[in-house]
């Protein structure tokens, strides 16, 4: 998300960062604008780079531009909604974009501590992006790292995978396909006759035909 602020004398390109705040997930930054100056504000939104399921493979693929003209900035601004718009693409997906402006903020990051605003910062811009077609049940942290380990308690073998941020028909989640091995006594009719060979060899292993595999998607 990039904010372009255009006045009569200057043009500023201001990248916004993803931020988790008290009211949810947004894209924000502190910016330096000239007081008592009117700006035309343009938002440039690039498609997110998370994985998509087959049902959502055509959604959120287009570059989106929106304009909010005649933003009058003065140093006494305490908070205001600059604009709210609903963009519908030709593919049928839609994106609600809300732009707010207010006092500068102090940020922090894991391992970095508190990040104080620079002296020349005069205003904070905050953008919220929503998909109106999906019910918002939680704020999703798309930068979170999620790792899953599955261990077979019989063999001691394990598989570890990092789950990918994924956009599906019911919302945003972390998912991955993993291969599971199911070992046990199986017969074609589902019955087991204790009078016959139980499928184990003398070493305690299983016949080759007794292994079944399947995929598992983690949420």
RODO-2510 file (C-alpha; in nm, 4 decimals, decimal comma):
residues 219
     n   res          X          Y          Z
     1     x     0,0000     0,0000     0,0000
     2     x     0,1474     0,3342    -0,1098
     3     x     0,0022     0,6762    -0,0351
     4     x     0,0749     0,9577    -0,2815
     5     x     0,0146     1,3101    -0,1433
     6     x     0,0005     1,5846    -0,4085
     7     x    -0,0030     1,9557    -0,3296
     8     x     0,0519     2,2620    -0,5489
     9     x     0,4229     2,2549    -0,4696
    10     x     0,5178     1,8939    -0,3971
    11     x     0,4427     1,5236    -0,4529
    12     x     0,5233     1,2695    -0,1803
    13     x     0,5215     0,8891    -0,2150
    14     x     0,4663     0,7345     0,1280
    15     x     0,4839     0,3517     0,1712
    16     x     0,2584     0,2135     0,4457
    17     x     0,3548    -0,0776     0,6699
    18     x     0,1326    -0,3525     0,8121
    19     x     0,0477    -0,2747     1,1740
    20     x    -0,1529    -0,4521     1,4437
    21     x    -0,3313    -0,1871     1,6508
    22     x    -0,5935    -0,1760     1,9227
    23     x    -0,8704    -0,1740     1,6607
    24     x    -0,7309    -0,4495     1,4393
    25     x    -0,4998    -0,4921     1,1454
    26     x    -0,4160    -0,1917     0,9265
    27     x    -0,1528    -0,0382     0,7041
    28     x    -0,0025     0,2712     0,8654
    29     x     0,2779     0,5237     0,8650
    30     x     0,3737     0,8600     1,0093
    31     x     0,4261     1,1240     0,7402
    32     x     0,5511     1,4793     0,7136
    33     x     0,3063     1,7197     0,5470
    34     x     0,3023     2,0974     0,5286
    35     x     0,0489     2,2547     0,7700
    36     x    -0,2372     2,4566     0,6280
    37     x    -0,1933     2,2898     0,2892
    38     x    -0,4485     2,1070     0,0747
    39     x    -0,3506     1,7705    -0,0750
    40     x    -0,5005     1,5291    -0,3238
    41     x    -0,4403     1,1823    -0,1776
    42     x    -0,4023     0,8734    -0,3955
    43     x    -0,3817     0,5159    -0,2664
    44     x    -0,2037     0,2481    -0,4691
    45     x    -0,2793    -0,1059    -0,3522
    46     x    -0,0789    -0,3960    -0,4935
    47     x    -0,2287    -0,7500    -0,4844
    48     x    -0,1301    -0,9407    -0,1684
    49     x     0,1237    -1,2194    -0,2166
    50     x    -0,0411    -1,4919    -0,0072
    51     x    -0,1446    -1,8290    -0,1519
    52     x    -0,4987    -1,8775    -0,2786
    53     x    -0,7160    -2,1855    -0,2992
    54     x    -0,8773    -2,2841    -0,6289
    55     x    -1,2012    -2,1116    -0,5257
    56     x    -1,0231    -1,7781    -0,4697
    57     x    -0,7602    -1,8007    -0,7439
    58     x    -0,9068    -1,5047    -0,9350
    59     x    -0,9624    -1,2737    -0,6374
    60     x    -0,7506    -0,9729    -0,5402
    61     x    -0,5212    -0,9993    -0,8418
    62     x    -0,5534    -0,6443    -0,9770
    63     x    -0,3653    -0,3287    -0,8894
    64     x    -0,6149    -0,0891    -0,7264
    65     x    -0,5958     0,2924    -0,7359
    66     x    -0,8331     0,5200    -0,5453
    67     x    -0,8330     0,8975    -0,4946
    68     x    -0,9401     1,1135    -0,2012
    69     x    -0,9114     1,4776    -0,3163
    70     x    -0,8910     1,7998    -0,1176
    71     x    -0,7503     1,6777     0,2126
    72     x    -0,6807     1,9919     0,4155
    73     x    -0,4097     1,9288     0,6715
    74     x    -0,3583     2,1425     0,9785
    75     x    -0,1474     2,0717     1,2853
    76     x    -0,4510     2,0489     1,5182
    77     x    -0,5902     1,7366     1,3473
    78     x    -0,7003     1,4871     1,6136
    79     x    -0,8381     1,2169     1,3856
    80     x    -1,0647     1,1960     1,0832
    81     x    -1,1860     0,9554     0,8159
    82     x    -1,0448     1,0956     0,4933
    83     x    -1,2452     0,8624     0,2724
    84     x    -1,4223     0,5272     0,2480
    85     x    -1,4801     0,3538    -0,0834
    86     x    -1,5833     0,0163    -0,2230
    87     x    -1,3919    -0,1019    -0,5297
    88     x    -1,5436    -0,3808    -0,7397
    89     x    -1,3214    -0,5485    -0,9987
    90     x    -1,4341    -0,7020    -1,3255
    91     x    -1,3610    -1,0489    -1,1848
    92     x    -1,6346    -0,9900    -0,9257
    93     x    -1,4187    -0,9535    -0,6165
    94     x    -1,4535    -0,6372    -0,4111
    95     x    -1,2362    -0,4433    -0,1697
    96     x    -1,3435    -0,1849     0,0854
    97     x    -1,0754     0,0777     0,1491
    98     x    -1,0890     0,3173     0,4434
    99     x    -0,8316     0,5951     0,4867
   100     x    -0,7930     0,7794     0,8170
   101     x    -0,5636     1,0586     0,9335
   102     x    -0,4646     1,1569     1,2862
   103     x    -0,1805     1,2357     1,5276
   104     x     0,1539     1,0597     1,4870
   105     x     0,1972     0,7234     1,6600
   106     x     0,4775     0,5348     1,8303
   107     x     0,5365     0,1807     1,7047
   108     x     0,7241    -0,1235     1,8250
   109     x     0,8363    -0,4540     1,6770
   110     x     0,9508    -0,7896     1,8145
   111     x     1,3257    -0,7719     1,8695
   112     x     1,3376    -0,4002     1,7824
   113     x     1,1723    -0,2387     2,0806
   114     x     0,9926     0,0946     2,0615
   115     x     1,0242     0,2927     1,7384
   116     x     0,9738     0,6624     1,8072
   117     x     0,8493     0,8941     1,5304
   118     x     1,1007     1,1329     1,3779
   119     x     1,0734     1,5027     1,4603
   120     x     0,9510     1,5951     1,1131
   121     x     0,6518     1,3566     1,1277
   122     x     0,3304     1,5575     1,1534
   123     x     0,0436     1,3192     1,0702
   124     x    -0,0387     0,9479     1,0801
   125     x    -0,2179     0,7817     0,7888
   126     x    -0,4018     0,4547     0,8464
   127     x    -0,5592     0,2318     0,5799
   128     x    -0,7965    -0,0575     0,6412
   129     x    -0,8561    -0,3131     0,3636
   130     x    -1,1548    -0,5462     0,3889
   131     x    -1,3144    -0,8102     0,1689
   132     x    -1,6902    -0,7427     0,2085
   133     x    -1,7815    -1,0882     0,0769
   134     x    -1,6324    -1,2642     0,3787
   135     x    -1,7621    -1,2269     0,7329
   136     x    -1,4844    -1,0856     0,9510
   137     x    -1,4558    -1,3107     1,2551
   138     x    -1,1013    -1,2155     1,3552
   139     x    -0,8105    -0,9944     1,2609
   140     x    -0,5556    -1,2002     1,0716
   141     x    -0,1800    -1,1537     1,1059
   142     x    -0,0533    -1,2466     0,7635
   143     x     0,3112    -1,2025     0,8677
   144     x     0,2917    -1,4600     1,1467
   145     x     0,5128    -1,7708     1,1129
   146     x     0,3245    -2,0959     1,1874
   147     x     0,5096    -2,4296     1,1958
   148     x     0,3405    -2,7661     1,2486
   149     x     0,5065    -3,0939     1,3502
   150     x     0,3244    -3,4277     1,3268
   151     x     0,4911    -3,7262     1,4977
   152     x     0,4023    -4,0919     1,4556
   153     x     0,4003    -4,2269     1,8121
   154     x     0,4501    -4,5857     1,6906
   155     x     0,7527    -4,5276     1,4669
   156     x     0,8882    -4,2084     1,6188
   157     x     0,9091    -4,0506     1,2734
   158     x     0,7946    -3,6925     1,2326
   159     x     0,7296    -3,4367     0,9612
   160     x     0,7585    -3,0619     1,0078
   161     x     0,6266    -2,7987     0,7701
   162     x     0,5799    -2,4237     0,7787
   163     x     0,2166    -2,3430     0,7019
   164     x     0,1559    -2,0928     0,4239
   165     x    -0,0739    -1,7893     0,4570
   166     x    -0,3725    -1,8824     0,2400
   167     x    -0,6875    -1,7069     0,1230
   168     x    -0,9864    -1,9392     0,0879
   169     x    -1,3634    -1,9098     0,0374
   170     x    -1,4241    -1,8846     0,4149
   171     x    -1,1494    -1,6342     0,4880
   172     x    -0,7813    -1,6210     0,5717
   173     x    -0,5877    -1,9053     0,7365
   174     x    -0,2537    -2,0870     0,7399
   175     x    -0,2544    -2,4175     0,5489
   176     x    -0,0359    -2,6914     0,4052
   177     x    -0,0726    -3,0436     0,2712
   178     x     0,1156    -3,3084     0,4688
   179     x     0,1619    -3,6808     0,4057
   180     x     0,0361    -3,9121     0,6795
   181     x     0,1131    -4,2833     0,7110
   182     x    -0,1628    -4,5023     0,8533
   183     x    -0,0277    -4,8402     0,9673
   184     x    -0,2450    -5,1227     1,0934
   185     x    -0,4423    -5,4368     1,0159
   186     x    -0,6636    -5,3915     0,7088
   187     x    -0,8653    -5,6261     0,4880
   188     x    -1,0749    -5,5497     0,1863
   189     x    -1,4080    -5,6237     0,3573
   190     x    -1,3157    -5,4373     0,6745
   191     x    -1,3335    -5,7569     0,8853
   192     x    -1,0508    -5,9343     1,0709
   193     x    -1,0430    -6,3112     1,1272
   194     x    -0,8200    -6,3981     1,4226
   195     x    -0,7594    -6,7386     1,2744
   196     x    -0,5734    -6,5979     0,9735
   197     x    -0,2447    -6,4188     0,9257
   198     x    -0,2747    -6,0821     1,1002
   199     x    -0,0647    -5,8960     0,8421
   200     x     0,2489    -5,8719     1,0584
   201     x     0,5746    -6,0368     0,9568
   202     x     0,8128    -6,1937     1,2067
   203     x     1,0054    -5,8703     1,2468
   204     x     0,6959    -5,6870     1,3662
   205     x     0,6587    -5,4843     1,0467
   206     x     0,3618    -5,4574     0,8103
   207     x     0,3042    -5,6011     0,4673
   208     x     0,3585    -5,3554     0,1844
   209     x    -0,0117    -5,3586     0,1143
   210     x    -0,0991    -5,2370     0,4628
   211     x     0,0248    -4,8779     0,4183
   212     x    -0,2188    -4,6050     0,3199
   213     x    -0,1376    -4,2412     0,2610
   214     x    -0,3469    -3,9309     0,2579
   215     x    -0,3223    -3,5545     0,2566
   216     x    -0,4056    -3,3334     0,5512
   217     x    -0,4740    -2,9604     0,5343
   218     x    -0,3988    -2,7691     0,8509
   219     x    -0,5990    -2,4645     0,9586
***
